[in-house]
Amino acid sequence: MAFFRLLRQSPLSARIGLAMILINVFAAIFAPVIAPYTETEVVGDVWLPMSTDHLLGTDHLGRDMFTRLMYGARNTIAIAFITTLLSFFLGALIGFFAATLGGWTDLSLSRVVDILMAFPTLIFALIVLSVVGTSIGALILVIAVLDSTRVFRLSRAVAMDITVMEYVEAARLRGEGIWWIMRKEILPNALPPLVAEFGLRFCFVFLFIAALSFLGLGIQPPTADWGGMVRENAGAITFGIFIPLWPAGAIAFLTVGVNLIVDWFLKIASGLKD
Amino acid sequence: MVTKRLALGILTIIVISILIFVGVEALPGDLATAILGQEATPETVAAFRKELKLDLPPHVRYFAWLGDFLKGDLGTSLANKRPVAELIGWRFANTIFLASTAAIISVPIAILLGLLAALYRGSWFDNAISTTTLSAISFPEFFIAYILIALLSVQIIIFPSISNINDQMSFWAKIHAIILPSLTLTFIVTAHMMRQTRAAIINILASPFIEMAQLKGLKRMRVIVLHAFPNALSPVINVVALNLAYLVVGVVIVEVVFVYPGLGQLLVDSVSKRDIPVVQASGLIFAAVYVSLNLLADILSILSNPRLLHPR
């Protein structure tokens, strides 16, 4: 119920953002129901214009663009979501660990993360993928590890403030183990800032996967995926056929939606009223 | 302070070079079989391992590689057997050309817009510009690139959609060829830079000494030029340098869109061809430039802020 109260006070931009996200989630969940064709079915000629049969035309192999876009929502969003979850799991776990243990563990973990963060993520991912090859598993793992460095920073900082609280001290004196303290004392109190960060990280991961797929190194065809679809149809644009703008626009649509929400969260968190 | 930061930066680059080297070799699977495929005969694999010097112990190979790298010998490409240095040289110059063109356009625009948005905070101008930049940073680079192509290269044919440049072209012909990619980069970098500049200046304008100056009855212009500006310099310089670092990496995708013969394009091609020596060399160059610009950001902000020069 608190959620609805919050929603009623929300600015217009946040409501628009929420609606944009819901449209995407709806498309992702109900893709097989909404889409008129199946994911990889060739239904007509190459790059057909928009018509009642093909709402957004057809792609470079004669597959229905609208169908691919719906399935693309499913694959792209699901993979980005799993990656972000994994990144949070890793980052928060190690971050809490560093904060609770302190001392040498904290120092060495923080230095490792510093170095990983000094490295441009795209370049790092490209180097790793050149060796392990491109598979969805490798993609999720590489991006989750790279992104977890940012989560580590935040969760460590938040947990640092919590570990000095009396109730953590009390738990320590009671002789509770480090796992118990992390799970029962730190996690519940560190959750709000981590949730706000989740949207931001999701955007980053989502754009990152889209970029890699666009470069041909992410999700591989024939799986429908927005970044890859832009790449496949890129050639059309020089003929005045604007079909690659659909998947590219879909990516932009979702990230703008998430950012509008994140912007609102950040404003609430920073206590700014304007 | 400065020397300490400098040493830390150099250390970071060294660790990154170890990571690039060891990371590539220590990853699961044998590199030689991975590249040659499962069907390769043991003899070919052995010969290939020798060519890559995989038969030597790792630390010997690392120092040999680093030594050669510093001497300018970047190894030989696996794909076309040409020296990597020859492949990288002019492409790197092209990348720098593109990135600096974008930087020259975007830095003044971003600072000016950021300053205006901060000064007229809450006005329609600020709102309009904040919404535009929020959208711009949410867009993937290729979305902006294809919209520009659709508008300025297909609907109205002014600029080429493929930015092919070579040494025979005159300077202005080159500029004409790279207008669209540099506009794409400008758009994204300006958005990031402008938002951070605005935040930095708002931060300064909220400090007590600005309020004091206003309460003394000083003219608005005087408050901004003499009181706010010197203090805003350090954060703004920092923002600019950080975004230039971002620009150097953001160039990769834009180069691919416009088939621009730069280092980013080469890196992406080599990754799909699994041409490891080229990936290692161009990856290290990108990383080194990125780290150096971050380093420069820190050093400049230390130098422009006397308080940071004397740590307690």
Interface residues (C-beta under 8 A of the other chain):
Chain A: S13 D114 I115 A118 F119 P120 L122 I123 F124 L126 I127 V128 L129 S130 V131 V132 G133 C203 L207 A210 A211 F214 L215 G216 L217 G227 V230 A234 I237 T238 G240 F242 P244 L245 A248 G249 I251 A252 T255 V256 V258 N259 L260 D263 D274
Chain B: T12 V15 I16 L19 I20 G23 V24 L27 P28 G29 L31 A34 R121 G122 T131 L134 S135 I137 S138 F139 P140 E141 F142 F143 Y146 I147 I149 A150 S153 V154 Q155 S161 A245 V248 V249 V252 I253 V256 V257 L267 V268 S270 V271 S272 R274 I276 V279 Q280 G283 F286 A287 Y290 V291 N294
